[in-house]
Amino acid sequence: MNPYAPSSLLAQVRPSNTTAATAFTASLRTEITRILVANTSASAATLRLFHLDGAGITLLPSGTLGVRSGTGNALTFNVYGTVADAR
């Protein structure tokens, strides 16, 4: 049994520097169900997540999810979620 809500990969980003980057911008109401972060370097790295819209981790249209790595080229962010039906 899958312990996670059904979802799709919405974004994958690997910041090359230490400035904030937009990982995902919603075009429809979107529920973020998982954020997986992998450190692909040999050293420790810090991270930050920025959620600029909605409640919980629900993005309204034009809402964004941003990421930031404390070390360039060290972290890969994978964002999974469910996008509302456009009907």
Stockholm file with secondary structure:
# STOCKHOLM 1.0

chainA/1-87         MNPYAPSSLLAQVRPSNTTAATAFTASLRTEITRILVANTSASAATLRLFHLDGAGITLLPSGTLGVRSGTGNALTFNVYGTVADAR
#=GR chainA/1-87 SS CCCSCSCEEEEEECCSSSSCEEEEECSSCEEEEEEEEEECSSSCCCEEEEECSSSTTEECTTCEEEEEESSTTCEEEEEEEEECCCC
#=GC SS_cons        CCCSCSCEEEEEECCSSSSCEEEEECSSCEEEEEEEEEECSSSCCCEEEEECSSSTTEECTTCEEEEEESSTTCEEEEEEEEECCCC
//
